[in-house]
Amino acid sequence: MRSLRLIAQRLLAALPTLLLVSLGAFLLLESAPGDAADAYLAQTGGDAGFAAELRQRLGLEGTPLDRLAAFYAGLLQGDLGTSALFNRPVLHVIAERLPTTLLLMAAAVSFTALVGSALGLLAGVRPGGWRDQAITVATLGLLAMPNFWLALLLVLLFGVQLAWLPTSGLQSLGAPKTGLAAALDMAWHLVLPTLALGAGYLALYTRTLRAGMAATWRADHVRAARARGLAERRVVWRAVARPALLPVVVLLGQQVGTLFGGSVVTETVFGIPGLGRLTYEAVAGRDTLLLVGVVMAGTVVVILANLLVDLLLVRLDPRIGASGG
Amino acid sequence: MGSALAFRVARTWQGGAGAFLILLGALVALAAPALFTGDPLDVVARPLTRPFTNPLVPLGTDRLGRDILAGLVHGARGTLLIAGSVAAIALIAGAAVGTAAGYLGGIADEVLMRIADATQTVPGFVLALALVSVAGPSQPVIVLAIAAGAWTGPARVVRAEVLSLKERPFVEASRLVGRRPLAIAFQVVLPNALTPLIALAAVIVAAAILSESALAFLGLGDPNAASWGAMIAEGRQVMRTAPHVIIAPGLAVMATVLAASLTGDGLARALETGSSD
């Protein structure tokens, strides 16, 4: 199977990345003031004897090389250490928060794909027209907006002034915990965070689609399609919009990291208990092990998302084979 | 080539508007100590004075009674200094890595590009957050933390350019004359790869301004300097009753980022149309 071979290839290619990122994570831990034992002791208290015992148990003794060996031994067993802040394994804390962030990211991507496609098409149908100009200016503005500031403006407008939408958390007080009603309640809470997280992304998407369409209008096959007397609508759909979709899908993959980074401020502003908010909590609580765990989790998310995009690209463009690029 | 390019950039509306805004910002930043002689973090008037009500503090005051306009003007210094330094470091480091990788080839190329791959895979903002959190928030640390994720773009551009230039006759000629490979790489090949880097610099500046303000918003800005992101974070608690405290600094960030991306757009257009020279 072509897809299976592609998956195997991409995962193999990701190995050096994972090795380098984990090495960077180790260096970060080494250069942090105090180690995991200090962080633990700060929470529990204890004498020097307990500290020594703890260091031995956590593999924090000896030379940096010994510690590196202990770090990788733990990593291979899926052990990222214990979060001092939560007093639980880092991996468990991350696994608990990850689904919420993935949901938020998926919502932002869907919103972007829907609205961005519409706006990009609207602008790209007639490059240089007034719709194109207006959309170009609007997307430039969106791209220049800091996402945390946009989030606050959305809170002010839709949460405070109009009081239409909830601005904090994922559930209403006393809302049903299961079933359709719970899902709707959560979707309602996700509206503003999705807008805040997706806005910059939407602008990039729109601009990419528009630029692709503007370039395709001049291509030979479009003129040929027109010369054959194809209806204008079919020219737009078949000949112009479809080829312009490829760079947009590539963009989806390239921007996953940005989206993940954006979730930190978005989740912090809207009080959403996901991985982004956890990153902020780790920073505020000086929990370096947890922070390093989040960095690695984010890297894995980016790798897997790009794999997904690659599979999608193969579907969209048969010319991209498993052997190429 | 420099002045001709600047002229062509200024002729596109994007480049003209962007360059005008950036020059204005830089001028304000440079003149900040003369315009507002006091410390921008000093309390000067009644807290939460509305904008346009007191001529002494035209944009009003924040929760503690600090002058918002003075904060904006002094914040421009920090923001532009950090963003400019990030771009300079990212370009220099990226150009060095890209030149070395493209010119040396082989294992050196492989290793350097794998490092670039790994760096690009880590979410840039989270990386900056982690680095600043571990090393402590000060302006040099913030610059290095943001640059740590920004050098890969320049590295790739330069590497590609070097690879295409490597086999050209004039490079071949300097090799035959007996110059050492690295000397050729940095003295002959690199100057030719500079043009696409200039447009990339504007993109890096825009992204760096956004990252710096987001770091400051999360409490990881330099505590001793006025920062737009920190002003917004500070204003969050009172924004429901006094929205002006977050609107003014947000607009300042937006205008600066817009200026940088417009300049970048103008540069890209000027380079596209004027590739004849």
Interface residues (C-beta under 8 A of the other chain):
Chain A: A14 P16 T17 L20 V21 G24 L28 S31 A32 P33 L140 G141 L143 A144 M145 P146 N147 F148 W149 L152 L153 L156 V160 G257 T258 F260 G261 G262 V264 V265 T268 T279 Y280 A282 V283 A284 R286 T288 L291 V292 V294 V295 G298 T299 V302 I303
Chain B: R114 I115 D117 A118 Q120 T121 V122 P123 G124 F125 V126 L127 L129 A130 L131 S133 V134 A135 A206 L210 S213 A214 F217 L218 G219 L220 G229 I232 R236 M239 R240 P243 I246 I247 G250 V253 M254 A255 V257 L258 S261 L262
